[in-house]
């Protein structure tokens, strides 16, 4: 059985999707961009600021489902250009401890509103 999960600390879903979907003890988070839920503004000054806002958005959904960032098992990161990887990775790494989640990072064209970063996650919820 699927259950939609949403958290006030992350931007509301605007469209035909949920912030996250819980299936059993797994949580599948939708892609997040650098939209600040409190201000309604993008935090797009740098790749670091975009990544930090995205991680905070994802963290809000993870914690809203009763988990922590230590429960994240997989992340996917989409960058507008792989030249942004070092700046992205410095911020990303501040949110996890060893053992780190599995991750896929790719460069892609067409992130919403010409942003540089988008991410999603999969989380194993605590029993």
C-alpha positions in Angstrom: 0.0 0.0 0.0 1.3 3.4 -1.0 1.1 6.5 1.3 1.9 10.0 0.3 4.2 11.8 2.7 4.7 15.6 2.9 6.6 17.9 5.3 6.0 21.6 6.0 9.7 22.3 5.9 9.9 21.5 2.2 8.2 23.1 -0.8 4.7 21.7 -1.4 4.2 19.5 -4.5 2.9 21.6 -7.4 1.7 19.1 -9.9 0.7 15.5 -10.1 3.3 14.1 -7.7 4.0 13.8 -3.9 7.0 15.0 -1.9 7.5 11.4 -1.1 5.8 8.0 -1.2 6.1 5.4 1.5 5.8 1.8 0.5 6.4 -0.7 3.4 9.5 0.5 5.2 10.9 2.4 2.1 10.5 6.1 1.4 10.9 7.4 -2.1 11.5 11.2 -2.3 10.7 13.2 -5.4 13.3 15.5 -6.9 14.0 18.7 -5.0 15.3 22.0 -6.3 16.6 25.0 -4.3 13.2 26.5 -3.5 12.9 27.8 0.0 9.5 26.8 1.3 9.3 29.7 3.8 10.1 32.5 1.4 9.0 31.0 -1.9 12.3 32.1 -3.5 15.0 30.1 -5.1 18.4 30.1 -3.3 20.4 30.1 -6.5 23.4 32.3 -5.8 25.9 29.4 -6.2 26.0 25.6 -6.6 26.8 25.4 -2.9 23.7 27.5 -1.9 21.5 25.4 -4.2 22.8 22.2 -2.8 22.4 23.3 0.8 18.8 24.3 0.2 18.1 21.1 -1.6 19.6 19.0 1.2 17.6 21.0 3.8 14.4 20.3 1.8 15.1 16.6 1.5 16.1 16.4 5.2 12.7 18.0 6.1 10.9 15.3 4.2 13.1 12.5 5.6 12.6 13.8 9.2 8.9 14.4 8.5 8.6 10.7 7.8 10.3 9.8 11.1 13.7 9.0 9.7 17.1 10.7 9.8 19.8 11.3 7.1 21.5 8.2 8.4 18.6 6.2 7.0 19.2 7.4 3.4 20.3 4.5 1.3 20.5 6.1 -2.2 20.8 9.6 -3.7 20.6 10.8 -7.3 22.1 14.1 -8.2 21.6 15.9 -11.4 24.0 18.8 -12.2 23.8 21.2 -15.1 27.5 20.6 -15.7 30.0 18.2 -14.1 32.3 21.2 -13.5 30.0 21.9 -10.5 30.8 18.5 -8.9 33.5 19.6 -6.4 31.3 22.5 -5.1 28.2 20.2 -4.9 30.1 17.4 -3.2 31.6 19.6 -0.5 28.1 20.6 0.7 26.5 17.2 0.1 29.2 15.5 2.2 28.2 17.6 5.3 24.9 15.8 5.5 26.1 12.2 5.8 28.4 10.0 7.8 30.1 6.8 7.0 28.7 4.5 5.6 27.5 6.9 3.0 24.5 6.3 0.8 24.9 4.9 -2.7 24.9 7.8 -5.1 24.6 8.5 -8.8 25.6 11.9 -10.1 25.1 12.9 -13.7 25.2 16.0 -15.8 22.0 16.8 -17.6 20.3 19.6 -19.5 17.0 21.1 -18.6 16.9 21.4 -14.8 13.9 23.5 -13.9 14.4 27.3 -14.4 18.0 26.9 -15.5 19.1 25.7 -12.0 22.3 23.8 -11.5 21.2 21.0 -9.1 18.3 18.7 -8.5 18.3 15.7 -6.2 16.1 12.8 -5.0 16.6 10.1 -2.4 15.5 6.7 -1.2 15.3 6.0 2.5 14.9 2.9 4.6 12.6 3.9 7.4 13.4 2.7 10.9 11.3 -0.1 12.3 
